[in-house]
Amino acid sequence: MADPASYRPAPGEIPAEPGVYRFRDAERRVIYVGKAKSLRPRLSSYFQDISGLHPRTQQMVLTGASVDWTVVSTEVEALALEYSWIKEFDPRFNVKYRDDKSYPWLAVTVGEEFPRVMVMRGAQRKGVRYFGPYGHAWAIRDTVDTLLRVFPMRSCSAGVFRRSKAIGRPCLLGDIGKCAAPCVGRVSPEEHRAIVNDFLSFMGGQTAGFTKRIEQRMREASDQQEYELAAKLRDDLGALRRVLEKQTVVLGDGTDADVLGFVDDPLEIAVQIFSVRGGRIRGQRGWVAEKADEAAFPELVQRALMTLYQDANAAAIPREVLVPAMPSDAATVTELLAERREGPVTIRVPKRGDKRALMQTVEQNAKQSLMRHKMKRSSDLTARSLALEELQDALELETAPLRIECYDISNLGATETVASMVVFEDGLPRKSEYRRFTIRNEGQSDVAAMHEVITRRFTQLLRAREGNDDEGPGIDPETGKPRRFAYTPALVVVDGGPPQVAAAHAAMQELGVTDVALVGLAKRLEEVWLPEDEDPLILPRTSEGLYLLQRLRDEAHRFAITHHRGRRSKTMIESVLDPVQGLGPTRRRALLKAFGSVKKLRAATLEEIASVPGIGPATAQSIMEGLATGEQPSAINTATGEILEDR
């Protein structure tokens, strides 16, 4: 723990302009990011009598070893920079709202000649119309499957579309009436675009006209005794009504809004968001976060809004945002959202009526979410703490191994040998720290490969420890981020028994690394091997510590085998194409990206191969001839050793 007075800026050194500041620990890692309308009074407040600070703030300033800041022109710039740095540096003392997944959207690729409806996640793209977000991808697929009988637009992938077009026969959806089959010319591009526009209008909330029109056509068909057509229209009408029942009208005025509900306790806060478009609930999402500082409720609301919209495009930001309390800097947040939406945005607190009732419903969902999280978290946290304590006692470590690294080797007949490094912190995977290695000395054994990997990893650690730049050891002076392999693990686990452990131990001893514990986990009997011990350590089968080691070993194996399969597929597809004239590395990579394996490439048609960028009809014909005359290599299941007939 550092004395805050040791790194307190000199009087008058701190500017009075708006800006963003960063507290760093002794290893120069960013531990807290904040913004201020005036940096001088805000930073000075951290260096007052420590007994007057909130306990979490006390811990932060005691953990810190330095503070720096960046001056900006306006409060809007400060707000944007603050959340950019929180996302970049992941400071441990900031409240970070985040979820374990990206939420799915119903997307229509309106920029294509024949637009496609599908489920999409991640960053939103130009030329795509989005609806949602939804809580589950199955909810989107269920909705689309129901609506395709009424709006038979394209929903197939580009590959299926090209294949159907090439063979002149539609896929199953075209045969059962859930696609108008533009691939075979059953409808023109203009007719298909009209179907798409009707679908977009329906999803956009203009539903009454469609139901009335279909009901009128159904009655007309019945009056003209066209009973089969009337029955189809009746089923279409039922499909529309089923979709509308799932999307309950909650706001009669057709409002587009996001409604946020919050429930918090002294340690955590739960957030729920209902996305209302056209007066109907289109999606629901939420998260639970730990409260790392003493931020007031308006500040928590502001952080949630910034997290929700900091990476959103204009279409994802609604005209109105309903919150239980105005954000701490409402004017700045409103200005920033309006700037990103390229249109007016209103943030307000509903006081009465339908919007207040909906807010209460969202808050009730947040309450239930926090309750479920606490029940799960209490169990998980207890188990993780017990696992780390058991490992500390069993391995006779001075402290609990908060950072554990596990290594595994994967190969096939001494070719394409690779290794993986996975990292668990506080008993949970830290996937941003995972690393892959390609073994440089091909043909060597797993033991020699383990020696090479451990040597390379701890050589990087020693270089980071010896850093002499101004930013301090382990920090890249150009980016301010931790260098790769800069953190020292408390425990290293290798997949294997005494030979692998001996190889890893020898590598560490050669480098002079003596402050890192090392064990090996042998899969046959789940024995824990320590360096230079003749007998293994046997942990009870019910041990949480053993379960944690098994999770590490299995995760390292999964990560290694995934990398190995990718390299093997690339090598195989390139080797089988070696005899083809005029096919260089760039075109081979394009084929690998398009088909992924030799089996899929062999099964492709001439038109599909010719459609790959850079591959023309003549080259495609040469590829097919080369595949037909070349010997088909055998493939091996790396898990079982089984030789596969076809790949």
Secondary structure as a PSIPRED ss2 file (coil, helix, strand):
# PSIPRED VFORMAT (PSIPRED V4.0)

   1 M C   1.000  0.000  0.000
   2 A C   1.000  0.000  0.000
   3 D C   1.000  0.000  0.000
   4 P H   0.000  1.000  0.000
   5 A H   0.000  1.000  0.000
   6 S H   0.000  1.000  0.000
   7 Y H   0.000  1.000  0.000
   8 R C   1.000  0.000  0.000
   9 P C   1.000  0.000  0.000
  10 A C   1.000  0.000  0.000
  11 P C   1.000  0.000  0.000
  12 G C   1.000  0.000  0.000
  13 E C   1.000  0.000  0.000
  14 I C   1.000  0.000  0.000
  15 P C   1.000  0.000  0.000
  16 A C   1.000  0.000  0.000
  17 E C   1.000  0.000  0.000
  18 P C   1.000  0.000  0.000
  19 G E   0.000  0.000  1.000
  20 V E   0.000  0.000  1.000
  21 Y E   0.000  0.000  1.000
  22 R E   0.000  0.000  1.000
  23 F E   0.000  0.000  1.000
  24 R E   0.000  0.000  1.000
  25 D C   1.000  0.000  0.000
  26 A C   1.000  0.000  0.000
  27 E C   1.000  0.000  0.000
  28 R C   1.000  0.000  0.000
  29 R C   1.000  0.000  0.000
  30 V E   0.000  0.000  1.000
  31 I E   0.000  0.000  1.000
  32 Y E   0.000  0.000  1.000
  33 V E   0.000  0.000  1.000
  34 G E   0.000  0.000  1.000
  35 K E   0.000  0.000  1.000
  36 A E   0.000  0.000  1.000
  37 K C   1.000  0.000  0.000
  38 S C   1.000  0.000  0.000
  39 L H   0.000  1.000  0.000
  40 R H   0.000  1.000  0.000
  41 P H   0.000  1.000  0.000
  42 R H   0.000  1.000  0.000
  43 L H   0.000  1.000  0.000
  44 S H   0.000  1.000  0.000
  45 S H   0.000  1.000  0.000
  46 Y C   1.000  0.000  0.000
  47 F C   1.000  0.000  0.000
  48 Q C   1.000  0.000  0.000
  49 D C   1.000  0.000  0.000
  50 I H   0.000  1.000  0.000
  51 S H   0.000  1.000  0.000
  52 G H   0.000  1.000  0.000
  53 L C   1.000  0.000  0.000
  54 H C   1.000  0.000  0.000
  55 P H   0.000  1.000  0.000
  56 R H   0.000  1.000  0.000
  57 T H   0.000  1.000  0.000
  58 Q H   0.000  1.000  0.000
  59 Q H   0.000  1.000  0.000
  60 M H   0.000  1.000  0.000
  61 V H   0.000  1.000  0.000
  62 L H   0.000  1.000  0.000
  63 T H   0.000  1.000  0.000
  64 G C   1.000  0.000  0.000
  65 A C   1.000  0.000  0.000
  66 S E   0.000  0.000  1.000
  67 V E   0.000  0.000  1.000
  68 D E   0.000  0.000  1.000
  69 W E   0.000  0.000  1.000
  70 T E   0.000  0.000  1.000
  71 V E   0.000  0.000  1.000
  72 V C   1.000  0.000  0.000
  73 S C   1.000  0.000  0.000
  74 T C   1.000  0.000  0.000
  75 E H   0.000  1.000  0.000
  76 V H   0.000  1.000  0.000
  77 E H   0.000  1.000  0.000
  78 A H   0.000  1.000  0.000
  79 L H   0.000  1.000  0.000
  80 A H   0.000  1.000  0.000
  81 L H   0.000  1.000  0.000
  82 E H   0.000  1.000  0.000
  83 Y H   0.000  1.000  0.000
  84 S H   0.000  1.000  0.000
  85 W H   0.000  1.000  0.000
  86 I H   0.000  1.000  0.000
  87 K H   0.000  1.000  0.000
  88 E H   0.000  1.000  0.000
  89 F H   0.000  1.000  0.000
  90 D C   1.000  0.000  0.000
  91 P C   1.000  0.000  0.000
  92 R C   1.000  0.000  0.000
  93 F C   1.000  0.000  0.000
  94 N C   1.000  0.000  0.000
  95 V C   1.000  0.000  0.000
  96 K C   1.000  0.000  0.000
  97 Y C   1.000  0.000  0.000
  98 R C   1.000  0.000  0.000
  99 D C   1.000  0.000  0.000
 100 D C   1.000  0.000  0.000
 101 K C   1.000  0.000  0.000
 102 S C   1.000  0.000  0.000
 103 Y C   1.000  0.000  0.000
 104 P C   1.000  0.000  0.000
 105 W E   0.000  0.000  1.000
 106 L E   0.000  0.000  1.000
 107 A E   0.000  0.000  1.000
 108 V E   0.000  0.000  1.000
 109 T C   1.000  0.000  0.000
 110 V C   1.000  0.000  0.000
 111 G C   1.000  0.000  0.000
 112 E C   1.000  0.000  0.000
 113 E C   1.000  0.000  0.000
 114 F C   1.000  0.000  0.000
 115 P C   1.000  0.000  0.000
 116 R E   0.000  0.000  1.000
 117 V E   0.000  0.000  1.000
 118 M E   0.000  0.000  1.000
 119 V E   0.000  0.000  1.000
 120 M E   0.000  0.000  1.000
 121 R C   1.000  0.000  0.000
 122 G C   1.000  0.000  0.000
 123 A C   1.000  0.000  0.000
 124 Q C   1.000  0.000  0.000
 125 R C   1.000  0.000  0.000
 126 K C   1.000  0.000  0.000
 127 G C   1.000  0.000  0.000
 128 V C   1.000  0.000  0.000
 129 R E   0.000  0.000  1.000
 130 Y E   0.000  0.000  1.000
 131 F E   0.000  0.000  1.000
 132 G C   1.000  0.000  0.000
 133 P C   1.000  0.000  0.000
 134 Y C   1.000  0.000  0.000
 135 G C   1.000  0.000  0.000
 136 H C   1.000  0.000  0.000
 137 A H   0.000  1.000  0.000
 138 W H   0.000  1.000  0.000
 139 A H   0.000  1.000  0.000
 140 I H   0.000  1.000  0.000
 141 R H   0.000  1.000  0.000
 142 D H   0.000  1.000  0.000
 143 T H   0.000  1.000  0.000
 144 V H   0.000  1.000  0.000
 145 D H   0.000  1.000  0.000
 146 T H   0.000  1.000  0.000
 147 L H   0.000  1.000  0.000
 148 L C   1.000  0.000  0.000
 149 R C   1.000  0.000  0.000
 150 V C   1.000  0.000  0.000
 151 F C   1.000  0.000  0.000
 152 P C   1.000  0.000  0.000
 153 M C   1.000  0.000  0.000
 154 R E   0.000  0.000  1.000
 155 S C   1.000  0.000  0.000
 156 C C   1.000  0.000  0.000
 157 S C   1.000  0.000  0.000
 158 A H   0.000  1.000  0.000
 159 G H   0.000  1.000  0.000
 160 V H   0.000  1.000  0.000
 161 F H   0.000  1.000  0.000
 162 R H   0.000  1.000  0.000
 163 R H   0.000  1.000  0.000
 164 S H   0.000  1.000  0.000
 165 K H   0.000  1.000  0.000
 166 A H   0.000  1.000  0.000
 167 I H   0.000  1.000  0.000
 168 G C   1.000  0.000  0.000
 169 R C   1.000  0.000  0.000
 170 P C   1.000  0.000  0.000
 171 C C   1.000  0.000  0.000
 172 L H   0.000  1.000  0.000
 173 L H   0.000  1.000  0.000
 174 G H   0.000  1.000  0.000
 175 D H   0.000  1.000  0.000
 176 I C   1.000  0.000  0.000
 177 G C   1.000  0.000  0.000
 178 K C   1.000  0.000  0.000
 179 C C   1.000  0.000  0.000
 180 A C   1.000  0.000  0.000
 181 A C   1.000  0.000  0.000
 182 P H   0.000  1.000  0.000
 183 C H   0.000  1.000  0.000
 184 V H   0.000  1.000  0.000
 185 G C   1.000  0.000  0.000
 186 R C   1.000  0.000  0.000
 187 V C   1.000  0.000  0.000
 188 S C   1.000  0.000  0.000
 189 P H   0.000  1.000  0.000
 190 E H   0.000  1.000  0.000
 191 E H   0.000  1.000  0.000
 192 H H   0.000  1.000  0.000
 193 R H   0.000  1.000  0.000
 194 A H   0.000  1.000  0.000
 195 I H   0.000  1.000  0.000
 196 V H   0.000  1.000  0.000
 197 N H   0.000  1.000  0.000
 198 D H   0.000  1.000  0.000
 199 F H   0.000  1.000  0.000
 200 L H   0.000  1.000  0.000
 201 S H   0.000  1.000  0.000
 202 F H   0.000  1.000  0.000
 203 M H   0.000  1.000  0.000
 204 G C   1.000  0.000  0.000
 205 G C   1.000  0.000  0.000
 206 Q C   1.000  0.000  0.000
 207 T C   1.000  0.000  0.000
 208 A H   0.000  1.000  0.000
 209 G H   0.000  1.000  0.000
 210 F H   0.000  1.000  0.000
 211 T H   0.000  1.000  0.000
 212 K H   0.000  1.000  0.000
 213 R H   0.000  1.000  0.000
 214 I H   0.000  1.000  0.000
 215 E H   0.000  1.000  0.000
 216 Q H   0.000  1.000  0.000
 217 R H   0.000  1.000  0.000
 218 M H   0.000  1.000  0.000
 219 R H   0.000  1.000  0.000
 220 E H   0.000  1.000  0.000
 221 A H   0.000  1.000  0.000
 222 S H   0.000  1.000  0.000
 223 D H   0.000  1.000  0.000
 224 Q C   1.000  0.000  0.000
 225 Q C   1.000  0.000  0.000
 226 E C   1.000  0.000  0.000
 227 Y H   0.000  1.000  0.000
 228 E H   0.000  1.000  0.000
 229 L H   0.000  1.000  0.000
 230 A H   0.000  1.000  0.000
 231 A H   0.000  1.000  0.000
 232 K H   0.000  1.000  0.000
 233 L H   0.000  1.000  0.000
 234 R H   0.000  1.000  0.000
 235 D H   0.000  1.000  0.000
 236 D H   0.000  1.000  0.000
 237 L H   0.000  1.000  0.000
 238 G H   0.000  1.000  0.000
 239 A H   0.000  1.000  0.000
 240 L H   0.000  1.000  0.000
 241 R H   0.000  1.000  0.000
 242 R H   0.000  1.000  0.000
 243 V H   0.000  1.000  0.000
 244 L H   0.000  1.000  0.000
 245 E H   0.000  1.000  0.000
 246 K H   0.000  1.000  0.000
 247 Q C   1.000  0.000  0.000
 248 T C   1.000  0.000  0.000
 249 V E   0.000  0.000  1.000
 250 V C   1.000  0.000  0.000
 251 L C   1.000  0.000  0.000
 252 G C   1.000  0.000  0.000
 253 D C   1.000  0.000  0.000
 254 G C   1.000  0.000  0.000
 255 T C   1.000  0.000  0.000
 256 D C   1.000  0.000  0.000
 257 A E   0.000  0.000  1.000
 258 D E   0.000  0.000  1.000
 259 V E   0.000  0.000  1.000
 260 L E   0.000  0.000  1.000
 261 G E   0.000  0.000  1.000
 262 F E   0.000  0.000  1.000
 263 V E   0.000  0.000  1.000
 264 D E   0.000  0.000  1.000
 265 D C   1.000  0.000  0.000
 266 P C   1.000  0.000  0.000
 267 L C   1.000  0.000  0.000
 268 E E   0.000  0.000  1.000
 269 I E   0.000  0.000  1.000
 270 A E   0.000  0.000  1.000
 271 V E   0.000  0.000  1.000
 272 Q E   0.000  0.000  1.000
 273 I E   0.000  0.000  1.000
 274 F E   0.000  0.000  1.000
 275 S E   0.000  0.000  1.000
 276 V E   0.000  0.000  1.000
 277 R E   0.000  0.000  1.000
 278 G C   1.000  0.000  0.000
 279 G C   1.000  0.000  0.000
 280 R E   0.000  0.000  1.000
 281 I E   0.000  0.000  1.000
 282 R E   0.000  0.000  1.000
 283 G E   0.000  0.000  1.000
 284 Q E   0.000  0.000  1.000
 285 R E   0.000  0.000  1.000
 286 G E   0.000  0.000  1.000
 287 W E   0.000  0.000  1.000
 288 V E   0.000  0.000  1.000
 289 A E   0.000  0.000  1.000
 290 E E   0.000  0.000  1.000
 291 K C   1.000  0.000  0.000
 292 A C   1.000  0.000  0.000
 293 D C   1.000  0.000  0.000
 294 E C   1.000  0.000  0.000
 295 A C   1.000  0.000  0.000
 296 A C   1.000  0.000  0.000
 297 F H   0.000  1.000  0.000
 298 P H   0.000  1.000  0.000
 299 E H   0.000  1.000  0.000
 300 L H   0.000  1.000  0.000
 301 V H   0.000  1.000  0.000
 302 Q H   0.000  1.000  0.000
 303 R H   0.000  1.000  0.000
 304 A H   0.000  1.000  0.000
 305 L H   0.000  1.000  0.000
 306 M H   0.000  1.000  0.000
 307 T H   0.000  1.000  0.000
 308 L H   0.000  1.000  0.000
 309 Y H   0.000  1.000  0.000
 310 Q C   1.000  0.000  0.000
 311 D C   1.000  0.000  0.000
 312 A C   1.000  0.000  0.000
 313 N C   1.000  0.000  0.000
 314 A H   0.000  1.000  0.000
 315 A H   0.000  1.000  0.000
 316 A H   0.000  1.000  0.000
 317 I C   1.000  0.000  0.000
 318 P C   1.000  0.000  0.000
 319 R C   1.000  0.000  0.000
 320 E E   0.000  0.000  1.000
 321 V E   0.000  0.000  1.000
 322 L E   0.000  0.000  1.000
 323 V C   1.000  0.000  0.000
 324 P C   1.000  0.000  0.000
 325 A C   1.000  0.000  0.000
 326 M C   1.000  0.000  0.000
 327 P C   1.000  0.000  0.000
 328 S C   1.000  0.000  0.000
 329 D C   1.000  0.000  0.000
 330 A H   0.000  1.000  0.000
 331 A H   0.000  1.000  0.000
 332 T H   0.000  1.000  0.000
 333 V H   0.000  1.000  0.000
 334 T H   0.000  1.000  0.000
 335 E H   0.000  1.000  0.000
 336 L H   0.000  1.000  0.000
 337 L H   0.000  1.000  0.000
 338 A H   0.000  1.000  0.000
 339 E H   0.000  1.000  0.000
 340 R H   0.000  1.000  0.000
 341 R H   0.000  1.000  0.000
 342 E C   1.000  0.000  0.000
 343 G C   1.000  0.000  0.000
 344 P C   1.000  0.000  0.000
 345 V C   1.000  0.000  0.000
 346 T E   0.000  0.000  1.000
 347 I E   0.000  0.000  1.000
 348 R E   0.000  0.000  1.000
 349 V C   1.000  0.000  0.000
 350 P C   1.000  0.000  0.000
 351 K C   1.000  0.000  0.000
 352 R C   1.000  0.000  0.000
 353 G H   0.000  1.000  0.000
 354 D H   0.000  1.000  0.000
 355 K H   0.000  1.000  0.000
 356 R H   0.000  1.000  0.000
 357 A H   0.000  1.000  0.000
 358 L H   0.000  1.000  0.000
 359 M H   0.000  1.000  0.000
 360 Q H   0.000  1.000  0.000
 361 T H   0.000  1.000  0.000
 362 V H   0.000  1.000  0.000
 363 E H   0.000  1.000  0.000
 364 Q H   0.000  1.000  0.000
 365 N H   0.000  1.000  0.000
 366 A H   0.000  1.000  0.000
 367 K H   0.000  1.000  0.000
 368 Q H   0.000  1.000  0.000
 369 S H   0.000  1.000  0.000
 370 L H   0.000  1.000  0.000
 371 M H   0.000  1.000  0.000
 372 R H   0.000  1.000  0.000
 373 H H   0.000  1.000  0.000
 374 K H   0.000  1.000  0.000
 375 M H   0.000  1.000  0.000
 376 K H   0.000  1.000  0.000
 377 R H   0.000  1.000  0.000
 378 S H   0.000  1.000  0.000
 379 S H   0.000  1.000  0.000
 380 D H   0.000  1.000  0.000
 381 L H   0.000  1.000  0.000
 382 T H   0.000  1.000  0.000
 383 A H   0.000  1.000  0.000
 384 R H   0.000  1.000  0.000
 385 S H   0.000  1.000  0.000
 386 L H   0.000  1.000  0.000
 387 A H   0.000  1.000  0.000
 388 L H   0.000  1.000  0.000
 389 E H   0.000  1.000  0.000
 390 E H   0.000  1.000  0.000
 391 L H   0.000  1.000  0.000
 392 Q H   0.000  1.000  0.000
 393 D H   0.000  1.000  0.000
 394 A H   0.000  1.000  0.000
 395 L H   0.000  1.000  0.000
 396 E C   1.000  0.000  0.000
 397 L C   1.000  0.000  0.000
 398 E C   1.000  0.000  0.000
 399 T C   1.000  0.000  0.000
 400 A C   1.000  0.000  0.000
 401 P C   1.000  0.000  0.000
 402 L C   1.000  0.000  0.000
 403 R E   0.000  0.000  1.000
 404 I E   0.000  0.000  1.000
 405 E E   0.000  0.000  1.000
 406 C E   0.000  0.000  1.000
 407 Y E   0.000  0.000  1.000
 408 D E   0.000  0.000  1.000
 409 I E   0.000  0.000  1.000
 410 S E   0.000  0.000  1.000
 411 N E   0.000  0.000  1.000
 412 L E   0.000  0.000  1.000
 413 G C   1.000  0.000  0.000
 414 A C   1.000  0.000  0.000
 415 T E   0.000  0.000  1.000
 416 E E   0.000  0.000  1.000
 417 T E   0.000  0.000  1.000
 418 V E   0.000  0.000  1.000
 419 A E   0.000  0.000  1.000
 420 S E   0.000  0.000  1.000
 421 M E   0.000  0.000  1.000
 422 V E   0.000  0.000  1.000
 423 V E   0.000  0.000  1.000
 424 F E   0.000  0.000  1.000
 425 E E   0.000  0.000  1.000
 426 D C   1.000  0.000  0.000
 427 G C   1.000  0.000  0.000
 428 L E   0.000  0.000  1.000
 429 P E   0.000  0.000  1.000
 430 R C   1.000  0.000  0.000
 431 K H   0.000  1.000  0.000
 432 S H   0.000  1.000  0.000
 433 E H   0.000  1.000  0.000
 434 Y C   1.000  0.000  0.000
 435 R E   0.000  0.000  1.000
 436 R E   0.000  0.000  1.000
 437 F E   0.000  0.000  1.000
 438 T E   0.000  0.000  1.000
 439 I C   1.000  0.000  0.000
 440 R C   1.000  0.000  0.000
 441 N C   1.000  0.000  0.000
 442 E C   1.000  0.000  0.000
 443 G C   1.000  0.000  0.000
 444 Q C   1.000  0.000  0.000
 445 S C   1.000  0.000  0.000
 446 D H   0.000  1.000  0.000
 447 V H   0.000  1.000  0.000
 448 A H   0.000  1.000  0.000
 449 A H   0.000  1.000  0.000
 450 M H   0.000  1.000  0.000
 451 H H   0.000  1.000  0.000
 452 E H   0.000  1.000  0.000
 453 V H   0.000  1.000  0.000
 454 I H   0.000  1.000  0.000
 455 T H   0.000  1.000  0.000
 456 R H   0.000  1.000  0.000
 457 R H   0.000  1.000  0.000
 458 F H   0.000  1.000  0.000
 459 T H   0.000  1.000  0.000
 460 Q H   0.000  1.000  0.000
 461 L H   0.000  1.000  0.000
 462 L H   0.000  1.000  0.000
 463 R H   0.000  1.000  0.000
 464 A H   0.000  1.000  0.000
 465 R H   0.000  1.000  0.000
 466 E C   1.000  0.000  0.000
 467 G C   1.000  0.000  0.000
 468 N C   1.000  0.000  0.000
 469 D C   1.000  0.000  0.000
 470 D C   1.000  0.000  0.000
 471 E C   1.000  0.000  0.000
 472 G C   1.000  0.000  0.000
 473 P C   1.000  0.000  0.000
 474 G C   1.000  0.000  0.000
 475 I E   0.000  0.000  1.000
 476 D C   1.000  0.000  0.000
 477 P C   1.000  0.000  0.000
 478 E C   1.000  0.000  0.000
 479 T C   1.000  0.000  0.000
 480 G C   1.000  0.000  0.000
 481 K C   1.000  0.000  0.000
 482 P E   0.000  0.000  1.000
 483 R C   1.000  0.000  0.000
 484 R C   1.000  0.000  0.000
 485 F C   1.000  0.000  0.000
 486 A C   1.000  0.000  0.000
 487 Y C   1.000  0.000  0.000
 488 T C   1.000  0.000  0.000
 489 P C   1.000  0.000  0.000
 490 A C   1.000  0.000  0.000
 491 L E   0.000  0.000  1.000
 492 V E   0.000  0.000  1.000
 493 V E   0.000  0.000  1.000
 494 V E   0.000  0.000  1.000
 495 D E   0.000  0.000  1.000
 496 G C   1.000  0.000  0.000
 497 G C   1.000  0.000  0.000
 498 P H   0.000  1.000  0.000
 499 P H   0.000  1.000  0.000
 500 Q H   0.000  1.000  0.000
 501 V H   0.000  1.000  0.000
 502 A H   0.000  1.000  0.000
 503 A H   0.000  1.000  0.000
 504 A H   0.000  1.000  0.000
 505 H H   0.000  1.000  0.000
 506 A H   0.000  1.000  0.000
 507 A H   0.000  1.000  0.000
 508 M H   0.000  1.000  0.000
 509 Q H   0.000  1.000  0.000
 510 E H   0.000  1.000  0.000
 511 L H   0.000  1.000  0.000
 512 G C   1.000  0.000  0.000
 513 V C   1.000  0.000  0.000
 514 T C   1.000  0.000  0.000
 515 D C   1.000  0.000  0.000
 516 V C   1.000  0.000  0.000
 517 A E   0.000  0.000  1.000
 518 L E   0.000  0.000  1.000
 519 V E   0.000  0.000  1.000
 520 G E   0.000  0.000  1.000
 521 L E   0.000  0.000  1.000
 522 A E   0.000  0.000  1.000
 523 K C   1.000  0.000  0.000
 524 R C   1.000  0.000  0.000
 525 L C   1.000  0.000  0.000
 526 E C   1.000  0.000  0.000
 527 E E   0.000  0.000  1.000
 528 V E   0.000  0.000  1.000
 529 W E   0.000  0.000  1.000
 530 L C   1.000  0.000  0.000
 531 P C   1.000  0.000  0.000
 532 E C   1.000  0.000  0.000
 533 D C   1.000  0.000  0.000
 534 E C   1.000  0.000  0.000
 535 D C   1.000  0.000  0.000
 536 P C   1.000  0.000  0.000
 537 L E   0.000  0.000  1.000
 538 I C   1.000  0.000  0.000
 539 L C   1.000  0.000  0.000
 540 P C   1.000  0.000  0.000
 541 R C   1.000  0.000  0.000
 542 T C   1.000  0.000  0.000
 543 S C   1.000  0.000  0.000
 544 E H   0.000  1.000  0.000
 545 G H   0.000  1.000  0.000
 546 L H   0.000  1.000  0.000
 547 Y H   0.000  1.000  0.000
 548 L H   0.000  1.000  0.000
 549 L H   0.000  1.000  0.000
 550 Q H   0.000  1.000  0.000
 551 R H   0.000  1.000  0.000
 552 L H   0.000  1.000  0.000
 553 R H   0.000  1.000  0.000
 554 D H   0.000  1.000  0.000
 555 E H   0.000  1.000  0.000
 556 A H   0.000  1.000  0.000
 557 H H   0.000  1.000  0.000
 558 R H   0.000  1.000  0.000
 559 F H   0.000  1.000  0.000
 560 A H   0.000  1.000  0.000
 561 I H   0.000  1.000  0.000
 562 T H   0.000  1.000  0.000
 563 H H   0.000  1.000  0.000
 564 H H   0.000  1.000  0.000
 565 R H   0.000  1.000  0.000
 566 G H   0.000  1.000  0.000
 567 R H   0.000  1.000  0.000
 568 R H   0.000  1.000  0.000
 569 S H   0.000  1.000  0.000
 570 K H   0.000  1.000  0.000
 571 T H   0.000  1.000  0.000
 572 M H   0.000  1.000  0.000
 573 I H   0.000  1.000  0.000
 574 E H   0.000  1.000  0.000
 575 S H   0.000  1.000  0.000
 576 V H   0.000  1.000  0.000
 577 L C   1.000  0.000  0.000
 578 D C   1.000  0.000  0.000
 579 P C   1.000  0.000  0.000
 580 V C   1.000  0.000  0.000
 581 Q C   1.000  0.000  0.000
 582 G C   1.000  0.000  0.000
 583 L C   1.000  0.000  0.000
 584 G C   1.000  0.000  0.000
 585 P H   0.000  1.000  0.000
 586 T H   0.000  1.000  0.000
 587 R H   0.000  1.000  0.000
 588 R H   0.000  1.000  0.000
 589 R H   0.000  1.000  0.000
 590 A H   0.000  1.000  0.000
 591 L H   0.000  1.000  0.000
 592 L H   0.000  1.000  0.000
 593 K H   0.000  1.000  0.000
 594 A H   0.000  1.000  0.000
 595 F H   0.000  1.000  0.000
 596 G C   1.000  0.000  0.000
 597 S C   1.000  0.000  0.000
 598 V H   0.000  1.000  0.000
 599 K H   0.000  1.000  0.000
 600 K H   0.000  1.000  0.000
 601 L H   0.000  1.000  0.000
 602 R H   0.000  1.000  0.000
 603 A H   0.000  1.000  0.000
 604 A C   1.000  0.000  0.000
 605 T C   1.000  0.000  0.000
 606 L H   0.000  1.000  0.000
 607 E H   0.000  1.000  0.000
 608 E H   0.000  1.000  0.000
 609 I H   0.000  1.000  0.000
 610 A H   0.000  1.000  0.000
 611 S C   1.000  0.000  0.000
 612 V C   1.000  0.000  0.000
 613 P C   1.000  0.000  0.000
 614 G C   1.000  0.000  0.000
 615 I C   1.000  0.000  0.000
 616 G C   1.000  0.000  0.000
 617 P H   0.000  1.000  0.000
 618 A H   0.000  1.000  0.000
 619 T H   0.000  1.000  0.000
 620 A H   0.000  1.000  0.000
 621 Q H   0.000  1.000  0.000
 622 S H   0.000  1.000  0.000
 623 I H   0.000  1.000  0.000
 624 M H   0.000  1.000  0.000
 625 E H   0.000  1.000  0.000
 626 G H   0.000  1.000  0.000
 627 L H   0.000  1.000  0.000
 628 A H   0.000  1.000  0.000
 629 T H   0.000  1.000  0.000
 630 G C   1.000  0.000  0.000
 631 E C   1.000  0.000  0.000
 632 Q C   1.000  0.000  0.000
 633 P C   1.000  0.000  0.000
 634 S C   1.000  0.000  0.000
 635 A E   0.000  0.000  1.000
 636 I E   0.000  0.000  1.000
 637 N C   1.000  0.000  0.000
 638 T C   1.000  0.000  0.000
 639 A C   1.000  0.000  0.000
 640 T C   1.000  0.000  0.000
 641 G C   1.000  0.000  0.000
 642 E C   1.000  0.000  0.000
 643 I E   0.000  0.000  1.000
 644 L E   0.000  0.000  1.000
 645 E C   1.000  0.000  0.000
 646 D C   1.000  0.000  0.000
 647 R C   1.000  0.000  0.000
